[in-house]
């Protein structure tokens, strides 16, 4: 598996596969073809069907400036990958370059016919059961396993990731108004956090705050604000919400928070490597389900739970998102995406608690099995339920 720096990335929303990926693809094309004075970009699949709402054409045109650029949305051609882009470069009116690039989720790209860019494989294991066994054999914690294979500057990188998560929460909590786009969705994070609630139970007040944190980041994401892919833009609110929740509930040391973020990243990396974190490839189970699994593992780690408890929490969180569709209304990462982040944050909290109640030494279902099942389920989902806005809520809500 590759470095966690390829999972946790800082970027602008609303979609890692539809904005960060295309941005990266534009830079790669120009780097390889610097003589072009004009570029035509043809979008296929999910990029064509939801690209307008996801600001794909905007980010492509902005990145390629000052070159003349034309973006074409081809919704009729069936692509080899749901997020396919063709770049055609011209010089003095003549075609001089052509390149097909896939946006494979989480902001990562793949040039057709090549290996994934920037993917040095630094981890020797790719199954959680094998990683846990290794840690037990060598008396390591999971975060120590991460530290063993990442570079020396990784702690500094994780500090930056943590700070960016916090900033996105704080901005979202203190911003009101209407989200961009024709849906005219009112921001709710500020109200959720600051409302004078009749609740007196401290647990319920804290859960409401967790919801507000998830809304805050998700609303920032849908506005094109700076967020952390955790593991994607569309699911970016879940892990930060659970981090802030844990800090309020458990008052952990800062070192424990950073180390637990590493553990969450390890879980996300396993899902990315063995299945998918792309909604266009495997539905929202691959985005929100993966993020929920990461957040549940973070919460177990921050409370110093056992390997069995952590594996169980990650498995429970992902298993109960199996089959979740990706059907953004009008292509915006707003309905049902923002509310879904809040629900998944609460589910991560509950999954971590449930794992602590159970004796999972005899569990029949492993995390690794659920990851494999998620990918199979995603392949079985009808195409219209994989980030095309052609089914589900996107079809019914007009």
C-alpha positions as CSV (number, residue, x, y, z in Angstrom):
1,X,0.0,0.0,0.0
2,X,1.0,3.6,-0.6
3,X,1.7,6.4,1.9
4,X,-1.1,7.8,3.8
5,X,-0.2,11.2,2.3
6,X,-2.0,9.8,-0.8
7,X,-5.2,9.3,1.3
8,X,-5.3,12.4,3.5
9,X,-5.0,15.3,1.1
10,X,-5.8,19.0,1.4
11,X,-7.9,20.3,-1.4
12,X,-11.0,22.2,-2.4
13,X,-14.4,20.7,-2.7
14,X,-16.9,19.7,-3.7
15,X,-15.6,16.3,-5.0
16,X,-12.2,14.7,-4.9
17,X,-12.9,12.6,-8.0
18,X,-14.6,15.5,-9.9
19,X,-12.4,18.5,-8.9
20,X,-9.1,17.4,-7.2
21,X,-8.6,14.5,-9.7
22,X,-9.3,16.6,-12.8
23,X,-7.1,19.4,-11.5
24,X,-4.3,17.0,-11.0
25,X,-5.0,15.5,-14.5
26,X,-4.7,18.9,-16.1
27,X,-1.4,19.6,-14.5
28,X,-0.1,16.2,-15.6
29,X,-1.2,16.7,-19.2
30,X,0.4,20.2,-19.4
31,X,3.6,19.0,-17.7
32,X,4.0,16.3,-20.4
33,X,2.8,18.5,-23.3
34,X,4.1,22.0,-22.6
35,X,3.9,23.1,-26.3
36,X,0.1,23.1,-26.4
37,X,-1.7,26.4,-27.0
38,X,-5.2,24.9,-26.9
39,X,-6.7,21.9,-25.1
40,X,-10.0,20.1,-25.6
41,X,-11.1,17.9,-22.6
42,X,-13.8,15.3,-23.1
43,X,-15.6,14.1,-20.0
44,X,-17.3,10.7,-19.8
45,X,-19.4,8.7,-17.4
46,X,-20.0,10.2,-14.0
47,X,-17.7,13.2,-14.8
48,X,-20.0,14.0,-17.8
49,X,-23.3,13.4,-15.9
50,X,-22.5,15.3,-12.7
51,X,-19.6,17.5,-13.8
52,X,-21.6,20.7,-13.9
53,X,-22.9,20.3,-10.3
54,X,-19.5,19.1,-9.2
55,X,-17.7,22.1,-10.8
56,X,-15.5,19.9,-13.0
57,X,-15.6,22.2,-16.0
58,X,-14.8,25.2,-13.8
59,X,-11.7,23.6,-12.2
60,X,-10.4,22.3,-15.6
61,X,-10.8,25.7,-17.3
62,X,-9.2,27.5,-14.3
63,X,-6.3,25.1,-14.1
64,X,-5.5,25.2,-17.8
65,X,-5.6,29.1,-18.0
66,X,-4.3,31.0,-19.9
67,X,-4.6,28.2,-22.5
68,X,-7.7,28.2,-24.7
69,X,-9.8,25.3,-23.3
70,X,-13.0,23.6,-24.4
71,X,-14.7,21.1,-22.1
72,X,-17.1,18.6,-23.7
73,X,-19.6,16.5,-21.7
74,X,-20.1,13.2,-23.5
75,X,-23.0,11.4,-21.8
76,X,-23.6,8.9,-24.5
77,X,-20.2,7.0,-24.9
78,X,-19.7,4.2,-22.4
79,X,-16.3,4.7,-20.9
80,X,-13.8,2.1,-19.6
81,X,-13.9,3.8,-16.1
82,X,-16.8,5.9,-14.7
83,X,-14.5,8.9,-14.3
84,X,-12.8,9.1,-17.7
85,X,-11.2,12.2,-19.3
86,X,-9.6,12.6,-22.7
87,X,-7.2,15.4,-23.2
88,X,-6.4,16.6,-26.7
89,X,-3.7,19.2,-27.2
90,X,-3.2,21.5,-30.2
91,X,-0.5,23.7,-31.5
92,X,-1.2,26.2,-34.2
93,X,-4.5,24.4,-35.0
94,X,-2.8,21.0,-35.3
95,X,-3.4,18.1,-32.9
96,X,-0.1,17.3,-31.2
97,X,-1.0,15.3,-28.1
98,X,-3.7,13.0,-26.8
99,X,-4.0,11.4,-23.3
100,X,-6.7,9.5,-21.5
101,X,-6.7,9.9,-17.7
102,X,-9.0,8.3,-15.1
103,X,-9.9,9.9,-11.8
104,X,-9.9,6.9,-9.5
105,X,-11.2,8.4,-6.2
106,X,-9.8,10.5,-3.4
107,X,-8.1,12.8,-5.9
108,X,-5.9,10.1,-7.3
109,X,-5.5,9.7,-11.1
110,X,-4.4,7.0,-13.4
111,X,-3.0,7.5,-16.9
112,X,-4.4,5.0,-19.4
113,X,-1.8,2.2,-19.9
114,X,0.4,3.2,-16.9
115,X,0.6,2.5,-13.2
116,X,-1.0,4.8,-10.8
117,X,0.9,8.1,-10.5
118,X,3.0,8.7,-7.3
119,X,2.3,5.3,-5.8
120,X,5.4,4.0,-4.2
121,X,4.2,1.0,-2.2
122,X,5.6,1.4,1.3
123,X,3.5,-0.9,3.4
124,X,4.3,-4.6,3.1
125,X,0.9,-5.8,4.3
126,X,-2.5,-5.2,2.7
127,X,-4.9,-7.0,5.1
128,X,-5.9,-5.9,8.5
129,X,-5.5,-9.3,10.0
130,X,-1.9,-9.5,8.8
131,X,-1.1,-6.1,10.1
132,X,-2.6,-6.9,13.5
133,X,-0.7,-10.2,13.6
134,X,2.5,-8.4,12.8
135,X,1.9,-5.8,15.5
136,X,1.2,-8.6,18.0
137,X,4.4,-10.4,17.0
138,X,6.5,-7.3,17.4
139,X,4.6,-5.7,20.2
140,X,3.6,-2.6,18.2
141,X,0.5,-0.4,18.3
142,X,-1.1,0.3,15.0
143,X,0.1,3.9,14.9
144,X,3.7,2.6,15.5
145,X,3.2,0.3,12.5
146,X,2.3,3.4,10.5
147,X,5.3,5.3,11.8
148,X,7.6,2.4,10.9
149,X,6.9,2.8,7.2
150,X,6.2,6.5,6.7
151,X,8.9,9.0,6.2
152,X,10.4,11.2,9.0
153,X,8.3,14.2,8.1
154,X,5.0,12.3,8.5
155,X,4.2,13.7,11.9
156,X,4.5,17.2,10.5
157,X,2.2,16.2,7.7
158,X,-0.4,14.8,10.1
159,X,-0.3,18.0,12.1
160,X,-1.1,19.9,9.0
161,X,-4.0,17.5,8.2
162,X,-5.3,17.9,11.8
163,X,-5.1,21.7,11.6
164,X,-6.9,21.8,8.3
165,X,-9.7,19.6,9.6
166,X,-10.1,21.9,12.5
167,X,-10.1,25.0,10.3
168,X,-12.9,23.6,8.1
169,X,-15.0,22.9,11.2
170,X,-14.5,26.4,12.6
171,X,-15.2,28.1,9.3
172,X,-18.3,26.0,8.8
173,X,-19.7,26.6,12.2
174,X,-19.3,30.4,11.8
175,X,-20.7,30.8,8.3
176,X,-24.4,31.3,7.5
177,X,-26.3,31.8,4.3
178,X,-27.1,29.7,1.3
179,X,-24.9,27.1,-0.4
180,X,-24.0,27.8,-4.0
181,X,-26.1,26.2,-6.7
182,X,-29.7,26.2,-7.8
183,X,-30.9,24.0,-4.9
184,X,-30.6,27.0,-2.6
185,X,-29.8,24.9,0.5
186,X,-29.5,26.8,3.7
187,X,-26.4,26.3,5.8
188,X,-27.3,24.5,9.1
189,X,-24.1,24.0,11.0
190,X,-24.2,27.3,12.8
191,X,-27.8,26.7,13.9
192,X,-27.1,23.1,15.0
193,X,-24.1,24.2,17.2
194,X,-25.4,27.4,18.7
195,X,-29.1,26.8,19.1
196,X,-30.6,27.1,22.5
197,X,-31.7,23.6,22.8
198,X,-34.0,22.2,25.5
199,X,-31.7,19.2,25.9
200,X,-30.2,18.8,29.3
201,X,-28.5,15.4,28.8
202,X,-24.8,16.0,28.3
203,X,-24.5,13.0,26.0
204,X,-27.3,14.2,23.7
205,X,-25.8,17.7,23.6
206,X,-22.5,16.3,22.6
207,X,-24.1,14.2,19.9
208,X,-25.8,17.2,18.5
209,X,-22.5,19.0,18.4
210,X,-21.0,16.1,16.5
211,X,-23.7,16.5,13.9
212,X,-22.9,20.2,13.7
213,X,-19.2,19.4,13.1
214,X,-20.1,17.1,10.3
215,X,-22.4,19.6,8.7
216,X,-19.8,22.4,9.1
217,X,-17.1,20.5,7.1
218,X,-19.6,19.2,4.5
219,X,-21.1,22.6,3.9
220,X,-17.6,24.0,3.5
221,X,-16.9,21.2,1.0
222,X,-20.0,21.9,-1.0
223,X,-19.0,25.6,-1.2
224,X,-15.6,24.8,-2.6
225,X,-13.8,25.4,0.7
226,X,-10.6,23.8,1.8
227,X,-11.0,20.4,3.4
228,X,-9.2,17.1,3.9
229,X,-10.1,14.1,1.8
230,X,-11.0,11.6,4.5
231,X,-11.0,9.6,2.4
232,X,-12.9,11.8,-0.1
233,X,-14.4,15.3,-0.4
234,X,-17.9,14.0,-0.3
235,X,-17.3,12.1,3.0
236,X,-14.9,14.7,4.4
237,X,-17.1,15.7,7.4
238,X,-17.3,12.4,9.2
239,X,-13.8,11.9,10.6
240,X,-13.2,15.5,11.6
241,X,-16.6,15.5,13.4
242,X,-15.6,12.4,15.4
243,X,-12.1,13.9,16.2
244,X,-13.7,17.1,17.6
245,X,-16.3,14.9,19.4
246,X,-13.6,12.8,21.0
247,X,-11.6,15.8,22.1
248,X,-14.7,17.2,23.9
249,X,-15.7,13.8,25.4
250,X,-12.4,12.2,26.4
251,X,-10.0,15.1,26.6
252,X,-7.2,13.1,25.1
253,X,-3.6,14.2,24.7
254,X,-2.8,15.8,21.4
255,X,-0.3,13.0,20.7
256,X,-3.1,10.5,21.1
257,X,-5.2,12.4,18.6
258,X,-2.5,12.5,15.9
259,X,-1.7,8.8,16.5
260,X,-5.4,7.8,16.3
261,X,-5.7,9.8,13.0
262,X,-2.9,7.6,11.7
263,X,-4.9,4.5,12.6
264,X,-7.9,5.9,10.9
265,X,-5.8,6.5,7.8
266,X,-4.5,2.9,7.9
267,X,-8.1,1.7,7.8
268,X,-8.9,4.0,4.9
269,X,-5.8,2.9,3.0
270,X,-6.8,-0.8,3.4
271,X,-10.2,0.0,1.9
272,X,-8.7,2.1,-0.9
273,X,-6.2,-0.7,-1.8
274,X,-8.5,-3.7,-1.6
275,X,-11.8,-2.1,-2.8
276,X,-12.6,1.5,-3.7
277,X,-13.2,4.9,-2.2
278,X,-14.9,6.2,-5.4
279,X,-18.6,6.9,-5.4
280,X,-18.7,6.6,-9.2
281,X,-17.1,3.2,-9.0
282,X,-18.8,1.6,-6.0
283,X,-21.6,3.9,-4.8
284,X,-21.7,6.0,-1.6
285,X,-20.7,2.9,0.5
286,X,-17.2,3.5,-0.9
287,X,-17.2,7.1,0.4
288,X,-19.4,7.5,3.4
289,X,-19.1,3.9,4.4
290,X,-15.3,4.0,4.3
291,X,-15.2,7.3,6.2
292,X,-17.5,5.9,8.9
293,X,-15.2,2.9,9.2
294,X,-12.2,5.2,9.6
295,X,-14.0,7.3,12.2
296,X,-15.1,4.3,14.2
297,X,-11.5,3.0,14.3
298,X,-10.3,6.4,15.4
299,X,-12.7,6.4,18.3
300,X,-11.5,3.0,19.5
301,X,-7.9,4.0,19.1
302,X,-8.4,7.3,21.1
303,X,-9.9,5.2,24.0
304,X,-7.0,2.7,23.7
305,X,-9.3,-0.2,22.7
306,X,-8.0,-3.6,21.8
307,X,-7.1,-4.8,18.3
308,X,-10.2,-6.9,18.3
309,X,-12.4,-4.0,19.3
310,X,-10.9,-1.7,16.7
311,X,-11.3,-4.4,13.9
312,X,-14.9,-5.0,15.0
313,X,-15.8,-1.3,15.0
314,X,-14.3,-0.7,11.5
315,X,-16.1,-3.8,10.3
316,X,-19.5,-2.8,11.8
317,X,-19.3,0.7,10.5
318,X,-18.6,-0.4,6.9
319,X,-20.9,-3.5,6.9
320,X,-23.9,-1.4,7.7
321,X,-23.3,0.9,4.8
322,X,-23.2,-1.9,2.2
323,X,-25.3,-1.1,-0.8
324,X,-25.5,2.6,-0.1
325,X,-26.2,4.4,-3.3
326,X,-24.6,7.6,-4.6
327,X,-27.4,9.8,-6.0
328,X,-26.6,13.5,-5.6
329,X,-29.5,15.7,-6.5
330,X,-28.7,17.8,-9.6
331,X,-25.1,16.7,-9.3
332,X,-24.4,18.9,-6.3
333,X,-22.7,17.4,-3.2
334,X,-25.5,18.6,-1.0
335,X,-28.6,16.4,-1.0
336,X,-28.3,13.7,0.5
337,X,-24.5,14.1,1.0
338,X,-24.4,16.7,3.8
339,X,-27.0,15.0,6.0
340,X,-25.4,11.6,5.2
341,X,-22.1,12.8,6.7
342,X,-23.9,13.7,9.9
343,X,-25.7,10.3,10.1
344,X,-22.4,8.5,9.5
345,X,-20.6,10.4,12.2
346,X,-23.3,9.2,14.7
347,X,-23.0,5.7,13.3
348,X,-19.3,5.7,13.8
349,X,-19.8,6.7,17.5
350,X,-22.3,3.9,17.9
351,X,-20.2,1.3,16.1
352,X,-17.2,2.1,18.4
353,X,-19.5,1.7,21.4
354,X,-21.1,-1.5,20.1
355,X,-17.7,-3.0,19.6
356,X,-16.8,-2.3,23.2
357,X,-20.0,-4.1,24.4
358,X,-19.3,-7.3,22.4
359,X,-16.8,-10.0,22.8
360,X,-15.6,-10.2,19.2
361,X,-12.9,-12.9,19.6
362,X,-15.3,-15.3,17.9
363,X,-16.7,-12.9,15.2
364,X,-17.6,-14.7,12.0
365,X,-17.3,-11.6,9.8
366,X,-13.9,-9.9,9.5
367,X,-13.1,-6.3,8.4
368,X,-11.2,-7.7,5.4
369,X,-14.2,-9.8,4.3
370,X,-16.5,-6.8,4.5
371,X,-14.1,-4.7,2.4
372,X,-14.0,-7.4,-0.3
373,X,-17.8,-7.6,-0.1
374,X,-18.2,-3.8,-0.5
375,X,-16.3,-3.9,-3.8
376,X,-18.4,-6.8,-5.1
377,X,-21.6,-4.9,-4.0
378,X,-20.4,-1.8,-5.7
379,X,-19.9,-3.6,-9.0
380,X,-23.4,-5.1,-8.7
381,X,-25.0,-1.7,-8.1
382,X,-26.9,-0.4,-11.1
383,X,-24.9,2.2,-13.0
384,X,-27.5,4.9,-12.2
385,X,-26.8,4.5,-8.5
386,X,-23.1,5.3,-8.9
387,X,-22.7,9.1,-8.9
388,X,-24.6,9.6,-12.2
389,X,-27.6,11.6,-10.8
390,X,-29.8,9.3,-12.9
391,X,-31.4,7.3,-10.1
392,X,-32.7,7.4,-6.5
393,X,-33.3,10.8,-5.0
394,X,-31.6,12.5,-7.9
395,X,-34.3,11.1,-10.2
396,X,-37.3,11.5,-7.9
397,X,-36.5,15.1,-6.7
398,X,-37.2,17.5,-9.6
